[in-house]
Amino acid sequence: MNTTFFNQTLRILLLFVLVFGILYLASAVLIPLTFGVVLSMLLLPICHWLQSKGMPNGFASVLSVMALLVVIGGLITLLQYQLSDLVEDLSKIEERVNNIVNSVKDYVKQHFGISHREQQKIIKEQQGSTMGKAAGMVTMLIGSFAGILIDAILVLVYTFLFIYYRAHFKKFILRLFKPDSRKETEVVLDNAGKVTQNYLGGLGLMIVMLWIMYGIGFTIVGVNNALFFAVLCGVLELVPFAGNITGTSITVLMALAQSGDTRVVIGVLITYGLVQLIQTYLLEPLVVGDRLNINPLFTILIIVVGEAVWGIPGMVLAVPLLGMFKIVCDHFEPLHDYAFLIGPPKEKKGEEGNFITRLFKKNK
């Protein structure tokens, strides 16, 4: 047995356990801090543009964060406007849900011989046992909302500070390395920032296009408050793979509760299928592209790990962070093997854009 290889592998595994353990235990501190780093990278082009117009660094940093607030505020206003219309339909939705419940009760009575009175008694017993849990859940939700608000303020503060002191932080990182490797380190920092900006910028543009397509599709098939559900499905794209399925499932359930028309539900599913085809074969290659250059297996794996460590914020941050790690691995020779593992397989010349060829060709 190669003892050296075994010891090196063991050290790497212990390092990963230590890193993810620290990430899990310090999540309350690290999640807002990481969001601040990622958002500051996204807003840097705006700050640079403002400074090129002769604006001081501090004022440009403030305006960059305010631009982010304007976008978020506009999105919240749009959702609130649509949500007010949705609240007006709650009585109709409640009536439809009651009809569905009564239909289920009739089905249970016909096939299992349990009368409506017995079913109602069972439901009341279950409701009584869960009242305490419901009250605790409401308290937990209020506390969670307060925590989210505090974290949001922290993220904005961190974002501003990272933008304003970016040159100072960059000099500090460079001072950690020997003079002969600082140039390479600076290239790594610049590339990591550019990759994050390109990925998040392309993702934002794709989400806007998804809003338009989902909005048109849901309106055509007759979904009430189509714009609200279109924006919801688009925003949930921030969580890769799971987000779009979650958004579409919510839309299907609400369409079923609003009208009960199976044709609307089928229309929603057809819209989802068509949008996914356009997103996969047109939008992602053209708008997002291979910005991160990561193997799909490790994209899914890092999302699962991110959810296990940081929950939903971890799912949102996992892919950009893995992209930054890939940049580091690409530029430091001891980590080249890991960059090769994380990256996609190299295609033969002339086959890069041929999906069918890539899918069915024999592995060599």
QUICORLIN-V666744 format. One record per residue. N is the residue number from 1. RES is the residue in three letters. SS is DSSP state (helix for helix, strand for strand, loop for the rest). PHI is phi in whole degrees, -180 to 180 (NA if undefined). NEAR is the number of other ideal C-beta (glycine too) atoms within 12 Angstrom. Layout:
N_RES_SS_PHI_NEAR + N_RES_SS_PHI_NEAR
This chain:
1_MET_loop_NA_7 + 2_ASN_loop_-80_8 + 3_THR_helix_-66_9 + 4_THR_helix_-62_10 + 5_PHE_helix_-63_11 + 6_PHE_helix_-64_12 + 7_ASN_helix_-65_13 + 8_GLN_helix_-65_15 + 9_THR_helix_-62_15 + 10_LEU_helix_-64_14 + 11_ARG_helix_-64_14 + 12_ILE_helix_-64_18 + 13_LEU_helix_-63_14 + 14_LEU_helix_-64_14 + 15_LEU_helix_-64_15 + 16_PHE_helix_-64_18 + 17_VAL_helix_-62_15 + 18_LEU_helix_-65_14 + 19_VAL_helix_-62_19 + 20_PHE_helix_-70_23 + 21_GLY_helix_-65_15 + 22_ILE_helix_-64_15 + 23_LEU_helix_-60_28 + 24_TYR_helix_-71_22 + 25_LEU_helix_-71_14 + 26_ALA_loop_-102_17 + 27_SER_helix_-61_26 + 28_ALA_helix_-60_18 + 29_VAL_helix_-90_18 + 30_LEU_helix_-79_27 + 31_ILE_helix_-64_34 + 32_PRO_helix_-61_31 + 33_LEU_helix_-64_26 + 34_THR_helix_-68_34 + 35_PHE_helix_-60_36 + 36_GLY_helix_-61_34 + 37_VAL_helix_-63_31 + 38_VAL_helix_-65_36 + 39_LEU_helix_-67_39 + 40_SER_helix_-65_36 + 41_MET_helix_-63_38 + 42_LEU_helix_-66_33 + 43_LEU_helix_-89_40 + 44_LEU_helix_-57_36 + 45_PRO_helix_-58_23 + 46_ILE_helix_-65_30 + 47_CYS_helix_-63_37 + 48_HIS_helix_-62_21 + 49_TRP_helix_-66_16 + 50_LEU_helix_-65_25 + 51_GLN_helix_-69_23 + 52_SER_helix_-67_12 + 53_LYS_loop_-89_13 + 54_GLY_loop_92_10 + 55_MET_loop_-85_18 + 56_PRO_loop_-62_14 + 57_ASN_helix_-59_23 + 58_GLY_helix_-63_18 + 59_PHE_helix_-67_19 + 60_ALA_helix_-65_28 + 61_SER_helix_-65_32 + 62_VAL_helix_-63_25 + 63_LEU_helix_-65_25 + 64_SER_helix_-64_35 + 65_VAL_helix_-67_34 + 66_MET_helix_-66_22 + 67_ALA_helix_-62_26 + 68_LEU_helix_-63_32 + 69_LEU_helix_-65_22 + 70_VAL_helix_-63_15 + 71_VAL_helix_-64_22 + 72_ILE_helix_-65_21 + 73_GLY_helix_-62_14 + 74_GLY_helix_-63_16 + 75_LEU_helix_-65_24 + 76_ILE_helix_-65_17 + 77_THR_helix_-62_15 + 78_LEU_helix_-62_24 + 79_LEU_helix_-66_24 + 80_GLN_helix_-65_17 + 81_TYR_helix_-62_18 + 82_GLN_helix_-70_27 + 83_LEU_helix_-68_21 + 84_SER_helix_-64_15 + 85_ASP_helix_-68_20 + 86_LEU_helix_-67_27 + 87_VAL_helix_-64_17 + 88_GLU_helix_-64_15 + 89_ASP_loop_-93_24 + 90_LEU_helix_-63_19 + 91_SER_helix_-64_14 + 92_LYS_helix_-66_21 + 93_ILE_helix_-65_24 + 94_GLU_helix_-63_15 + 95_GLU_helix_-63_17 + 96_ARG_helix_-66_25 + 97_VAL_helix_-64_22 + 98_ASN_helix_-62_16 + 99_ASN_helix_-63_19 + 100_ILE_helix_-65_20 + 101_VAL_helix_-62_19 + 102_ASN_helix_-64_17 + 103_SER_helix_-64_15 + 104_VAL_helix_-65_19 + 105_LYS_helix_-62_23 + 106_ASP_helix_-62_17 + 107_TYR_helix_-64_16 + 108_VAL_helix_-63_20 + 109_LYS_helix_-65_18 + 110_GLN_helix_-71_13 + 111_HIS_helix_-99_10 + 112_PHE_helix_-120_14 + 113_GLY_loop_71_11 + 114_ILE_loop_-97_19 + 115_SER_loop_-69_15 + 116_HIS_helix_-61_19 + 117_ARG_helix_-64_12 + 118_GLU_helix_-66_16 + 119_GLN_helix_-63_22 + 120_GLN_helix_-64_18 + 121_LYS_helix_-65_14 + 122_ILE_helix_-64_18 + 123_ILE_helix_-64_19 + 124_LYS_helix_-65_14 + 125_GLU_helix_-62_13 + 126_GLN_helix_-66_14 + 127_GLN_helix_-64_14 + 128_GLY_helix_-64_13 + 129_SER_helix_-75_12 + 130_THR_helix_-105_14 + 131_MET_helix_-63_14 + 132_GLY_helix_-63_12 + 133_LYS_helix_-64_14 + 134_ALA_helix_-64_15 + 135_ALA_helix_-62_12 + 136_GLY_helix_-64_13 + 137_MET_helix_-67_14 + 138_VAL_helix_-62_14 + 139_THR_helix_-61_14 + 140_MET_helix_-65_14 + 141_LEU_helix_-65_14 + 142_ILE_helix_-64_14 + 143_GLY_helix_-63_14 + 144_SER_helix_-65_16 + 145_PHE_helix_-63_14 + 146_ALA_helix_-63_14 + 147_GLY_helix_-64_19 + 148_ILE_helix_-63_20 + 149_LEU_helix_-63_15 + 150_ILE_helix_-64_17 + 151_ASP_helix_-63_26 + 152_ALA_helix_-63_24 + 153_ILE_helix_-64_19 + 154_LEU_helix_-62_24 + 155_VAL_helix_-61_33 + 156_LEU_helix_-63_29 + 157_VAL_helix_-64_23 + 158_TYR_helix_-60_29 + 159_THR_helix_-60_38 + 160_PHE_helix_-61_31 + 161_LEU_helix_-67_24 + 162_PHE_helix_-67_33 + 163_ILE_helix_-70_41 + 164_TYR_helix_-68_28 + 165_TYR_loop_-101_19 + 166_ARG_helix_-59_30 + 167_ALA_helix_-65_20 + 168_HIS_helix_-66_15 + 169_PHE_helix_-66_22 + 170_LYS_helix_-64_24 + 171_LYS_helix_-63_16 + 172_PHE_helix_-62_15 + 173_ILE_helix_-62_21 + 174_LEU_helix_-65_23 + 175_ARG_helix_-68_15 + 176_LEU_loop_-75_14 + 177_PHE_loop_-111_21 + 178_LYS_loop_-66_11 + 179_PRO_helix_-55_12 + 180_ASP_helix_-74_9 + 181_SER_helix_-110_18 + 182_ARG_helix_-70_19 + 183_LYS_helix_-64_15 + 184_GLU_helix_-65_21 + 185_THR_helix_-63_26 + 186_GLU_helix_-64_21 + 187_VAL_helix_-63_20 + 188_VAL_helix_-62_29 + 189_LEU_helix_-62_31 + 190_ASP_helix_-65_23 + 191_ASN_helix_-66_26 + 192_ALA_helix_-62_33 + 193_GLY_helix_-64_35 + 194_LYS_helix_-67_23 + 195_VAL_helix_-62_36 + 196_THR_helix_-64_36 + 197_GLN_helix_-62_30 + 198_ASN_helix_-65_27 + 199_TYR_helix_-67_38 + 200_LEU_helix_-68_37 + 201_GLY_helix_-64_26 + 202_GLY_helix_-65_28 + 203_LEU_helix_-65_35 + 204_GLY_helix_-62_27 + 205_LEU_helix_-65_23 + 206_MET_helix_-66_33 + 207_ILE_helix_-63_36 + 208_VAL_helix_-61_24 + 209_MET_helix_-64_26 + 210_LEU_helix_-66_42 + 211_TRP_helix_-56_32 + 212_ILE_helix_-64_23 + 213_MET_helix_-67_31 + 214_TYR_helix_-64_40 + 215_GLY_helix_-61_29 + 216_ILE_helix_-64_21 + 217_GLY_helix_-64_32 + 218_PHE_helix_-65_43 + 219_THR_helix_-67_22 + 220_ILE_helix_-64_19 + 221_VAL_helix_-80_30 + 222_GLY_loop_97_21 + 223_VAL_loop_-78_42 + 224_ASN_loop_-70_30 + 225_ASN_loop_54_33 + 226_ALA_helix_-60_33 + 227_LEU_helix_-65_29 + 228_PHE_helix_-60_34 + 229_PHE_helix_-72_41 + 230_ALA_helix_-65_40 + 231_VAL_helix_-65_33 + 232_LEU_helix_-61_35 + 233_CYS_helix_-63_40 + 234_GLY_helix_-69_37 + 235_VAL_helix_-64_31 + 236_LEU_helix_-68_29 + 237_GLU_helix_-65_40 + 238_LEU_helix_-61_32 + 239_VAL_loop_-100_29 + 240_PRO_loop_-58_35 + 241_PHE_loop_69_24 + 242_ALA_helix_-79_22 + 243_GLY_helix_-64_28 + 244_ASN_helix_-68_33 + 245_ILE_helix_-67_20 + 246_THR_helix_-63_24 + 247_GLY_helix_-61_34 + 248_THR_helix_-68_36 + 249_SER_helix_-63_22 + 250_ILE_helix_-63_28 + 251_THR_helix_-63_41 + 252_VAL_helix_-63_30 + 253_LEU_helix_-64_23 + 254_MET_helix_-69_33 + 255_ALA_helix_-64_34 + 256_LEU_helix_-67_27 + 257_ALA_helix_-73_29 + 258_GLN_helix_-74_35 + 259_SER_loop_-121_28 + 260_GLY_loop_74_21 + 261_ASP_loop_-84_19 + 262_THR_helix_-66_15 + 263_ARG_helix_-66_17 + 264_VAL_helix_-66_31 + 265_VAL_helix_-62_27 + 266_ILE_helix_-62_18 + 267_GLY_helix_-63_29 + 268_VAL_helix_-63_39 + 269_LEU_helix_-66_25 + 270_ILE_helix_-66_20 + 271_THR_helix_-59_36 + 272_TYR_helix_-60_34 + 273_GLY_helix_-63_19 + 274_LEU_helix_-65_24 + 275_VAL_helix_-63_36 + 276_GLN_helix_-65_26 + 277_LEU_helix_-63_16 + 278_ILE_helix_-64_24 + 279_GLN_helix_-64_29 + 280_THR_helix_-71_21 + 281_TYR_helix_-100_16 + 282_LEU_helix_-126_20 + 283_LEU_helix_-68_26 + 284_GLU_helix_-62_31 + 285_PRO_helix_-66_19 + 286_LEU_helix_-86_18 + 287_VAL_helix_-92_26 + 288_VAL_helix_-85_31 + 289_GLY_loop_66_21 + 290_ASP_loop_-92_24 + 291_ARG_loop_-65_29 + 292_LEU_loop_-98_38 + 293_ASN_loop_58_30 + 294_ILE_loop_-120_37 + 295_ASN_loop_-62_24 + 296_PRO_helix_-56_24 + 297_LEU_helix_-60_16 + 298_PHE_helix_-77_29 + 299_THR_helix_-63_31 + 300_ILE_helix_-65_20 + 301_LEU_helix_-63_21 + 302_ILE_helix_-70_34 + 303_ILE_helix_-67_33 + 304_VAL_helix_-63_23 + 305_VAL_helix_-64_25 + 306_GLY_helix_-61_34 + 307_GLU_helix_-67_24 + 308_ALA_helix_-68_19 + 309_VAL_helix_-89_30 + 310_TRP_helix_-121_32 + 311_GLY_loop_72_23 + 312_ILE_helix_-61_24 + 313_PRO_helix_-57_31 + 314_GLY_helix_-66_29 + 315_MET_helix_-67_32 + 316_VAL_helix_-72_31 + 317_LEU_helix_-87_41 + 318_ALA_helix_-60_39 + 319_VAL_helix_-66_41 + 320_PRO_helix_-60_41 + 321_LEU_helix_-67_40 + 322_LEU_helix_-66_39 + 323_GLY_helix_-62_40 + 324_MET_helix_-64_35 + 325_PHE_helix_-63_32 + 326_LYS_helix_-63_37 + 327_ILE_helix_-62_35 + 328_VAL_helix_-62_27 + 329_CYS_helix_-63_27 + 330_ASP_helix_-66_29 + 331_HIS_helix_-103_26 + 332_PHE_loop_-119_20 + 333_GLU_helix_-56_14 + 334_PRO_helix_-61_13 + 335_LEU_helix_-106_20 + 336_HIS_helix_-61_16 + 337_ASP_helix_-64_15 + 338_TYR_helix_-72_24 + 339_ALA_helix_-64_26 + 340_PHE_helix_-64_19 + 341_LEU_helix_-67_20 + 342_ILE_helix_-72_31 + 343_GLY_loop_-73_28 + 344_PRO_loop_-76_20 + 345_PRO_loop_-63_19 + 346_LYS_loop_-74_13 + 347_GLU_loop_-90_17 + 348_LYS_loop_-70_12 + 349_LYS_loop_-60_8 + 350_GLY_loop_94_9 + 351_GLU_loop_-112_16 + 352_GLU_loop_-60_16 + 353_GLY_loop_-97_15 + 354_ASN_loop_-94_16 + 355_PHE_helix_-66_17 + 356_ILE_helix_-62_10 + 357_THR_helix_-62_14 + 358_ARG_helix_-66_19 + 359_LEU_helix_-75_12 + 360_PHE_helix_-108_10 + 361_LYS_loop_-68_14 + 362_LYS_loop_-75_7 + 363_ASN_loop_-75_7 + 364_LYS_loop_-118_6
